[in-house]
Amino acid sequence: MLASAAMTACTVLNTSAGAVADPCPDSEVVFARGTNEPPASGRWDRRSSTR
């Protein structure tokens, strides 16, 4: 009986609490083209990519 009580006490003391983490932050999506700008022509221009 004493051994059973000792094992129960060890189990209770060694039981770790569950991991708790902060909630994930909201993500933000940013588009390269403005809302009121016309769509791109589809051609890639090296000068515009080095700004």
C-alpha positions in Angstrom: 0.0 0.0 0.0 2.9 2.4 0.8 4.5 1.6 -2.5 1.3 2.3 -4.3 1.0 5.7 -2.6 4.6 6.5 -3.4 4.1 5.6 -7.1 1.0 7.8 -7.3 2.9 10.7 -5.7 5.7 10.3 -8.2 3.4 10.2 -11.1 1.5 13.3 -10.0 4.8 15.2 -9.4 6.4 14.1 -12.7 3.4 14.9 -14.8 4.2 18.0 -16.9 1.6 20.5 -17.9 0.6 20.6 -21.5 2.4 23.1 -23.8 0.8 26.5 -24.1 1.7 28.8 -27.0 0.6 32.2 -28.1 -1.9 32.2 -30.9 -0.5 32.7 -34.4 -0.7 36.3 -35.7 -3.0 37.2 -38.5 -1.3 37.2 -41.9 -1.4 40.1 -44.3 -1.5 39.8 -48.1 0.0 42.6 -50.1 -0.4 42.7 -53.9 2.2 44.4 -56.1 -0.4 46.2 -58.3 -2.7 48.9 -56.8 -6.4 48.5 -56.8 -7.0 51.2 -59.4 -4.0 50.5 -61.6 -4.6 48.7 -65.0 -3.3 45.1 -65.3 0.3 44.7 -66.4 1.1 44.1 -70.0 2.7 40.7 -69.3 6.1 41.8 -70.5 9.1 41.8 -68.1 11.2 44.9 -68.1 14.6 44.7 -66.4 14.6 48.4 -65.6 11.5 48.2 -63.5 12.8 45.3 -61.4 15.9 47.2 -60.3 14.2 50.2 -58.6 
